Amino acid sequence: MKRLLPVLTVVIALLAVWYIACIPMNVKEVLTTAERAGVTIDPPSAAERRDMGHLALVLRNTDALSGSWSQDRARLPSPHQITAELWKSTWEEEVNGRRGIVRSGSLSKRSLIYHGWITLSATFVGFLIGAGLGVLLAVGIVHSRVMDMSVMPWAIISQTIPIVALAPMIIVVLYSVGINGLIPKAIISAYLSFFPVVVGMVKGLRAPDHMQLDLLKTYNATKSQTFWKLRLPSSVPYLFTSLKIGIAASLVGAIVGELPVQRGGLGARMLGGSYYGQTEQIWAALFVAAGMAALLVWLIGWLEKRTLTRMGMLT
């Protein structure tokens, strides 16, 4: 209860703020709907309302705002609308839908489960590529001054390029050589995930102090033995910390990589919702992405705890 109570307090406060924010965000659409139903609106002219501020319209029409939390195509859908969309796009679609897994034997392409799986697949592949590349680069940077002076600056510079601009270029170039589908999105994910791993792993490999390194030299340890016996074990906590950041960045990269392709995935789902004004669909996909990120980070944390316990770093 000591842990649950603060979390519930924050969640309730966020929900309260969200419901309050729905009123000014949706006020113009709500007043237009109320006017069509015969309610007197102040000011009565749609042109005047268009030029007025949202808060002013709320204060002048407090008795006509009952539809703020149930507006179709709302600018800011209410939490219960998003919850209903999540239920409809997952359980209802797969269990009761004509194209769902219960009736057709395969996931429905209208389901968030289907799109989430596509995004998750690209995330995992990209994360494995990015993490592996990051570890290899970190090892090279620590053991080679040439790589430290040449590769590390380029790794830093690479992160200044906006991924939204880079993703279409990667997809177009790879498509021109016959590579499409999962691989381009995985490469974009790897692009975002490798840098935190490089930085964290370099910091971890350099964590042993001079006294520890000098002690191994007195034992006549080789560079390989120093790496496996000292540097690598010392880097494990740093590695897992960077992996948590990398897995979240990898998910973002997969979603961004789906925007130009529009062949499934949470990114394509969000883009489709923006095309047709389905804000509930956009927010539902966002919540699924957030839930996936939280689950992936928790999984890395669980592996970290198990690994550090086996190594004797945790009790």
NORZI-V735520 format. One record per residue. N is the residue number from 0. RES is the residue in one letter. PHI is phi in radians with two decimals (* if undefined). NEAR is the number of other C-alpha atoms within 8 Angstrom. Layout:
<<N:RES:PHI:NEAR> <N:RES:PHI:NEAR>>
//
This chain:
<<0:M:*:4> <1:K:-1.09:5> <2:R:-1.48:6> <3:L:-1.29:7> <4:L:-1.08:8> <5:P:-1.09:8> <6:V:-1.13:8> <7:L:-1.09:8> <8:T:-1.09:8> <9:V:-1.14:8> <10:V:-1.10:8> <11:I:-1.10:8> <12:A:-1.11:8> <13:L:-1.11:8> <14:L:-1.11:9> <15:A:-1.11:8> <16:V:-1.09:8> <17:W:-1.10:10> <18:Y:-1.10:11> <19:I:-1.17:8> <20:A:-1.16:8> <21:C:-1.09:13> <22:I:-1.16:12> <23:P:-1.21:11> <24:M:-1.15:10> <25:N:-1.84:13> <26:V:-1.09:13> <27:K:-1.15:11> <28:E:-1.17:9> <29:V:-1.13:13> <30:L:-1.17:11> <31:T:-1.11:9> <32:T:-1.13:8> <33:A:-1.13:12> <34:E:-1.11:10> <35:R:-1.16:7> <36:A:-1.50:6> <37:G:1.69:6> <38:V:-1.44:8> <39:T:-1.35:7> <40:I:-2.01:10> <41:D:-2.11:8> <42:P:-1.35:7> <43:P:-1.31:8> <44:S:-1.46:7> <45:A:-1.14:8> <46:A:-1.13:6> <47:E:-1.17:9> <48:R:-1.15:12> <49:R:-1.12:7> <50:D:-1.56:6> <51:M:-1.52:8> <52:G:-1.30:7> <53:H:-1.12:10> <54:L:-1.17:7> <55:A:-1.12:8> <56:L:-1.14:14> <57:V:-1.11:12> <58:L:-1.17:7> <59:R:-1.60:7> <60:N:-2.42:10> <61:T:-1.14:7> <62:D:-1.56:5> <63:A:-2.14:11> <64:L:-1.92:12> <65:S:-1.15:6> <66:G:-1.60:8> <67:S:-1.14:11> <68:W:-1.83:11> <69:S:-2.40:8> <70:Q:-1.34:11> <71:D:-1.27:4> <72:R:0.96:9> <73:A:-1.21:9> <74:R:-1.13:7> <75:L:-2.22:8> <76:P:-1.16:14> <77:S:-1.34:11> <78:P:-0.99:9> <79:H:-1.25:6> <80:Q:-1.20:11> <81:I:-1.17:13> <82:T:-1.07:9> <83:A:-1.12:8> <84:E:-1.17:11> <85:L:-1.07:10> <86:W:-1.11:9> <87:K:-1.15:9> <88:S:-1.50:13> <89:T:-2.09:11> <90:W:-1.10:9> <91:E:-1.08:10> <92:E:-1.17:15> <93:E:-1.43:15> <94:V:-1.58:10> <95:N:-1.85:10> <96:G:-1.29:9> <97:R:-1.14:7> <98:R:-1.75:12> <99:G:-1.28:16> <100:I:-1.19:11> <101:V:-1.22:9> <102:R:-1.64:10> <103:S:-1.86:9> <104:G:1.48:7> <105:S:-2.48:8> <106:L:-1.15:12> <107:S:-1.27:11> <108:K:-1.28:8> <109:R:-1.64:8> <110:S:-1.59:13> <111:L:-1.20:12> <112:I:-1.14:9> <113:Y:-1.08:12> <114:H:-1.19:14> <115:G:-1.10:12> <116:W:-1.15:9> <117:I:-1.08:11> <118:T:-1.12:14> <119:L:-1.13:11> <120:S:-1.09:9> <121:A:-1.14:14> <122:T:-1.11:15> <123:F:-1.11:10> <124:V:-1.11:9> <125:G:-1.12:17> <126:F:-1.16:16> <127:L:-1.11:9> <128:I:-1.14:12> <129:G:-1.14:16> <130:A:-1.16:14> <131:G:-1.09:9> <132:L:-1.13:9> <133:G:-1.11:14> <134:V:-1.12:11> <135:L:-1.10:8> <136:L:-1.13:9> <137:A:-1.11:12> <138:V:-1.08:11> <139:G:-1.15:10> <140:I:-1.15:14> <141:V:-1.21:11> <142:H:-1.69:6> <143:S:-2.36:8> <144:R:-1.17:8> <145:V:-1.10:7> <146:M:-1.17:10> <147:D:-1.08:11> <148:M:-1.41:8> <149:S:-1.89:8> <150:V:-1.35:9> <151:M:-1.04:10> <152:P:-1.05:8> <153:W:-1.20:8> <154:A:-1.10:9> <155:I:-1.19:9> <156:I:-1.09:8> <157:S:-1.05:7> <158:Q:-1.40:9> <159:T:-1.48:6> <160:I:-1.41:8> <161:P:-1.06:7> <162:I:-1.17:9> <163:V:-1.14:7> <164:A:-1.42:8> <165:L:-1.38:9> <166:A:-1.03:12> <167:P:-1.06:10> <168:M:-1.13:8> <169:I:-1.09:10> <170:I:-1.14:14> <171:V:-1.16:8> <172:V:-1.11:8> <173:L:-1.19:11> <174:Y:-1.14:9> <175:S:-1.18:7> <176:V:-1.82:6> <177:G:1.51:6> <178:I:-1.89:9> <179:N:-2.55:9> <180:G:1.49:6> <181:L:-1.28:8> <182:I:-1.06:9> <183:P:-1.02:13> <184:K:-1.15:15> <185:A:-1.14:17> <186:I:-1.16:10> <187:I:-1.12:16> <188:S:-1.09:20> <189:A:-1.10:16> <190:Y:-1.04:10> <191:L:-1.43:13> <192:S:-1.58:18> <193:F:-1.27:16> <194:F:-1.16:14> <195:P:-1.04:12> <196:V:-1.19:16> <197:V:-1.05:12> <198:V:-1.12:10> <199:G:-1.14:12> <200:M:-1.22:16> <201:V:-1.08:12> <202:K:-1.08:10> <203:G:-1.21:15> <204:L:-1.18:13> <205:R:-1.68:10> <206:A:-1.17:9> <207:P:-1.03:10> <208:D:-1.46:7> <209:H:-1.15:6> <210:M:-1.13:6> <211:Q:-1.18:8> <212:L:-1.15:10> <213:D:-1.16:8> <214:L:-1.09:8> <215:L:-1.18:10> <216:K:-1.14:9> <217:T:-1.17:7> <218:Y:-1.46:6> <219:N:1.10:6> <220:A:-1.31:10> <221:T:-1.37:7> <222:K:-1.09:6> <223:S:-1.14:7> <224:Q:-1.16:9> <225:T:-1.09:12> <226:F:-1.14:9> <227:W:-1.30:9> <228:K:-1.59:8> <229:L:-2.19:10> <230:R:-1.13:14> <231:L:-1.12:11> <232:P:-1.04:8> <233:S:-1.19:11> <234:S:-1.51:14> <235:V:-1.04:10> <236:P:-1.05:10> <237:Y:-1.13:11> <238:L:-1.08:12> <239:F:-1.16:11> <240:T:-1.08:9> <241:S:-1.23:13> <242:L:-1.14:12> <243:K:-1.08:12> <244:I:-1.21:11> <245:G:-1.14:16> <246:I:-1.20:14> <247:A:-1.19:12> <248:A:-1.14:11> <249:S:-1.12:17> <250:L:-1.12:14> <251:V:-1.08:9> <252:G:-1.09:17> <253:A:-1.11:18> <254:I:-1.15:13> <255:V:-1.11:12> <256:G:-1.17:16> <257:E:-1.45:15> <258:L:-1.12:10> <259:P:-1.26:9> <260:V:-1.39:8> <261:Q:1.00:10> <262:R:-2.11:6> <263:G:1.89:11> <264:G:1.92:15> <265:L:-1.14:16> <266:G:-1.10:15> <267:A:-1.14:14> <268:R:-1.12:13> <269:M:-1.12:13> <270:L:-1.13:11> <271:G:-1.09:8> <272:G:-1.12:13> <273:S:-1.22:10> <274:Y:-1.10:7> <275:Y:-1.82:6> <276:G:1.21:7> <277:Q:-1.59:10> <278:T:-1.17:13> <279:E:-1.08:12> <280:Q:-1.14:12> <281:I:-1.12:13> <282:W:-1.17:10> <283:A:-1.10:12> <284:A:-1.13:12> <285:L:-1.10:10> <286:F:-1.18:8> <287:V:-1.12:10> <288:A:-1.09:11> <289:A:-1.12:8> <290:G:-1.11:8> <291:M:-1.11:9> <292:A:-1.09:11> <293:A:-1.09:8> <294:L:-1.15:8> <295:L:-1.17:11> <296:V:-1.15:12> <297:W:-1.09:8> <298:L:-1.10:8> <299:I:-1.11:11> <300:G:-1.13:10> <301:W:-1.14:8> <302:L:-1.11:8> <303:E:-1.08:10> <304:K:-1.09:9> <305:R:-1.11:8> <306:T:-1.19:8> <307:L:-1.15:12> <308:T:-1.15:10> <309:R:-1.13:8> <310:M:-1.44:7> <311:G:1.49:7> <312:M:-1.47:7> <313:L:-2.23:8> <314:T:-2.06:4>>
//
